[in-house]
Amino acid sequence: MEKQRCGWCKGDELYEAYHDLEWGVPVKDDHSLFEFLILETFQAGLSWITILKKRENFKKAFDHFDYKKIAQYDQKKKDALLQDAGIIRNKLKVNATVTNAQAFMEVQKEFGSFSKYIWGFVDGKPIKNKITNYKDAPANTALSDTLSKDLKKRGFKFVGSTVVYAHMQATGMVNDHEVSCFRYNEV
């Protein structure tokens, strides 16, 4: 018997694996939160499948998403990234990644961890929505607007409300699995 999945991932092996194993699972460790933040910022204006297909290339190009290393990237490293055909070669997004790594560490200093900071917006537990069709899921919410504004105030780039909401979905801050999806009650 085939598992009932959210409609957005059906028919693509990579999408289904991501959906089944990662999407919506609460992420509390800073390294993984940073990885998703970077991937979501590069996804802005593109499809998520494009990013998933290049995920391993991003991991290699960005030192396994080591924010301490990324915060130190100089112009030579940024220029090398812009020549890497394995990733999205967007100067603004590459520069934003370095800026975001620096801002990420500032948040860690202030709150003890980025996780404590970001999960504080949902009181430490996921918001469980009741989506019946993935097409009805919001692109952003009042909460993602608030979080986006706060991230921007702290110096983060490419963190508009839609990017932030996608990050919240990916990291399990909100459960937007369709209620008929087998993962809805598992995450």
C-alpha positions in Angstrom: 0.0 0.0 0.0 1.4 3.4 -1.0 1.9 6.0 1.7 -0.3 9.1 1.4 2.0 12.1 1.0 1.6 15.8 0.6 0.8 16.6 -3.0 3.8 18.9 -3.6 6.3 16.1 -3.4 4.6 13.3 -5.4 6.3 11.8 -8.4 9.9 12.8 -7.7 12.1 10.5 -5.8 14.4 13.2 -4.4 11.4 15.3 -3.3 9.6 12.3 -1.7 12.8 11.4 0.3 13.2 15.0 1.5 9.5 15.1 2.4 9.5 11.7 4.2 12.7 12.2 6.1 13.3 15.9 6.7 10.6 18.4 5.8 8.7 19.5 8.9 10.8 17.6 11.4 11.7 19.9 14.3 15.3 21.0 13.9 17.0 22.3 17.1 20.7 22.2 16.4 22.4 25.4 15.1 24.4 23.7 12.3 21.3 22.3 10.6 19.3 25.5 11.2 22.1 27.4 9.4 22.2 25.0 6.6 18.4 25.4 6.0 18.7 29.2 6.3 21.4 29.2 3.6 19.5 26.8 1.3 16.3 28.8 1.7 18.1 32.1 0.9 19.5 30.6 -2.3 16.0 29.3 -3.1 14.5 32.7 -3.2 13.0 33.1 -6.6 13.7 29.5 -7.6 12.1 26.1 -7.0 13.0 24.1 -4.0 13.8 21.0 -6.2 16.5 23.1 -7.9 18.2 23.6 -4.5 17.7 20.0 -3.5 19.4 18.8 -6.6 22.4 21.1 -5.9 22.4 20.5 -2.1 25.5 18.4 -2.1 27.3 20.9 -4.2 26.3 23.7 -1.8 27.6 21.6 1.1 31.0 21.1 -0.6 31.3 24.7 -1.8 30.3 26.2 1.6 32.5 24.1 3.8 29.7 21.8 5.0 27.8 24.9 6.1 30.3 25.7 8.8 29.1 29.2 9.6 32.4 30.0 11.5 34.4 29.4 8.3 31.8 31.1 6.1 31.9 34.2 8.3 35.6 34.6 7.4 35.2 34.2 3.6 37.3 36.8 1.8 36.7 38.2 -1.7 38.9 35.6 -3.3 36.7 32.8 -1.8 33.5 34.7 -2.8 34.8 35.0 -6.4 35.6 31.3 -6.5 32.0 30.5 -5.4 30.7 32.7 -8.2 32.7 30.4 -10.7 31.2 27.2 -9.2 28.7 25.9 -11.7 27.5 23.4 -9.0 25.7 26.1 -7.0 23.5 29.1 -7.8 26.0 31.8 -8.8 24.3 34.9 -7.5 26.6 37.6 -6.2 24.1 39.0 -3.8 23.2 35.6 -2.4 26.9 34.6 -1.9 27.6 37.9 -0.2 24.4 37.5 1.9 25.6 34.0 3.0 28.8 35.5 4.5 26.8 38.3 6.1 24.3 35.8 7.5 27.0 33.7 9.0 28.3 36.7 10.9 24.8 37.7 12.0 24.1 34.1 13.0 27.1 34.1 15.4 26.0 37.4 16.9 22.6 35.9 17.6 24.3 32.9 19.2 26.3 35.3 21.5 23.1 37.1 22.5 20.8 34.1 23.1 23.3 31.2 23.7 22.2 29.5 20.5 20.4 30.4 17.3 18.0 27.6 18.1 16.9 29.3 21.3 16.4 32.5 19.5 14.4 31.3 16.5 12.3 28.7 18.4 11.4 31.4 20.9 9.1 32.8 18.2 6.9 29.7 18.6 7.5 29.2 22.3 9.7 26.2 21.7 7.1 24.0 20.1 5.8 23.5 16.5 2.6 25.2 15.3 0.4 22.4 13.9 -1.7 23.6 11.1 -4.5 21.7 9.5 -3.8 21.9 5.8 -6.0 19.7 3.6 -4.4 20.7 0.3 -0.8 21.9 0.1 -1.9 24.6 -2.3 -3.8 26.2 0.5 -0.8 26.5 2.8 0.2 30.2 3.3 3.4 31.6 1.7 3.8 33.8 4.8 2.1 34.6 8.0 2.0 37.4 10.6 4.6 35.4 12.5 6.9 35.0 9.6 6.5 38.8 9.0 7.6 39.4 12.6 10.5 37.0 12.4 11.6 38.4 9.1 11.7 41.9 10.4 13.7 40.8 13.5 16.2 38.9 11.4 16.6 41.9 9.1 17.1 44.2 12.1 19.9 41.9 13.2 21.6 42.2 9.8 20.4 39.1 8.0 19.9 39.3 4.2 17.5 37.5 1.9 15.2 36.8 4.8 11.9 38.1 3.5 8.7 36.7 5.0 8.2 34.0 2.4 11.8 32.8 2.8 11.4 32.8 6.5 8.1 30.9 6.4 9.7 28.2 4.1 12.5 27.9 6.7 9.9 27.5 9.4 8.2 24.8 7.4 11.4 23.0 6.6 12.7 23.1 10.2 9.4 22.0 11.8 8.6 25.3 13.5 5.3 24.9 11.7 3.7 21.6 10.6 2.2 22.2 7.2 2.0 18.5 6.1 -1.5 17.8 4.7 -3.7 16.3 7.4 -4.0 13.2 5.2 -0.2 12.8 4.9 1.4 10.0 6.8 3.9 12.4 8.2 1.3 14.8 9.7 1.1 13.0 13.0 4.7 11.7 13.0 6.4 15.1 13.2 
